[in-house]
Amino acid sequence: MKLYMAVDFIDDMIPMAWDRERLKKFMEMNYKTGTRRIYWIYHGNREDGFWENTGTPWQKNFIETFAALGNPYLKAAATEAHIAGLEIFAVYKPFELAINFLTRENLDHARLPVAGGAFVNSFKLPLEHPEAMMQRRNTEKIPATAIILVSAAKLNADHRFQLWKSDDNRTYRPIGTELPGSDGFRVTFDISKETANFFAIENQSSDKVANRLASIIEVIAAAGEPVQCALGLVPRKYYFSNQKFHLEREFDSGGGFSREGFYFDYLPNVPSAVSRGEYLEKNFNLADNGQNIIGVSLALNSRVPGAPEPAEPATGEYWLGMIKKMLDCGVDGIDIRITNHNSVIDWSQYGFNLPVTEEYIKRYGVNPRTEEFDREKLRRLRGEFYTAFLEKAAVLVKNSK
């Protein structure tokens, strides 16, 4: 049995910059402790966009590391791994082309606009070809008149809820309180006179309020028809309490959601695959995020900002170009992983790009954007495009040996 080790080098650069000697000792240490293969997560070369100025404290470490190791730094990693007696595989996440990280301190470095904010870390493809990202099925906006919080358990007389609103998802203002309705499970907020796109519901009691993500919030229009919305499960303002141990995240105590807003349509702490929507079945307690709050956005993303659609021609061309770059660095193989940090709550709403809908109509005579359709057939159709990419990538890898 061989011992393998994964390296997410962006994390390793956060506490310190790396030079060739440190990289050499790192590879030697791994060999001495029994590791025989390194899986190196690849975030592109210097020119691919991900490493542009993020405004974070560790940006200087990125710059210094590239200066010391050269561009691409993966080539230096492959060289030192081989000298140490290790195999090295590049790990590529084709659906992770942007990362949801933005706080007040780095607003000046926002690069990729999304509903309620922007991303800082992004490869060039989402910026240059937003149409190639997974497109939302329906972006029609119907005027909303009410937001309803729905609890799985009956609420009691001690429950009291504060509604907040914001025009920009950065500064929230309280606009009214409500008690549970007569059925004891639902709390209704009238927003018929509001023009804001962003709202938050705060549980002001210490008692639990929870439900499935698919059921916890309802938004309705004047005639009672449902209105699409996006949920904000976690306040946007995280801070790193200790840069050396940066993964120990704590909740902000300097204003939280009311000063920083939310990440919308984002499931925190769950690097996800392109899924069938099982995350909607997760149970969410308002207290889970440390502030007893849930955000509701009437503004929707027209696409998954960092997840390309395999059926788009620009996507396949870009992915194969990245495969070639990794191979040019001298790696022994490539591991392609669909897990990613887009972490969309409901993936089933996305992937309705023009090449997909046109092919579905051609095969089945139904427009999946506007008519009832077979989701399994749609998934398999999209999977054909992804399989075609994998087959082409496999040829490139085999020919590089």
Secondary structure, 3 states (H helix, E strand, C coil): CCEEEEECHHHHHCCCCCCHHHHHHHHHHHHHCCEEEEEEECCCCHHHCCCCCCCCCCHHHHHHHHHHHCCCHHHHHHHHHHHCCCEEEEEECCCCCEECCCCHHHHHHCCEEECCEEECEECHHHHHCHHHEEEECCCCCCCCCEEEEECCCCCCCCCCEEEEEECCCCCCEEEEEECCCCCCCEEEEECCCCCCCEEEEEECCCCCCEEECCCCEEEECCCCCECCCEEEEEECCEEECCCCCCCCEEECCCCCHHHHCEEECCCCCCCECCCCCHHHHCEEEHHHHCCCEEEEECCCCCEEEEEECCCCHHHHHHHHHHHHHHHHCCCCEEEECCCECCCCCCHHHECCCHHHHHHHHHHHCCCCCCCCCCHHHHHHHHHHHHHHHHHHHHHHHHHHC
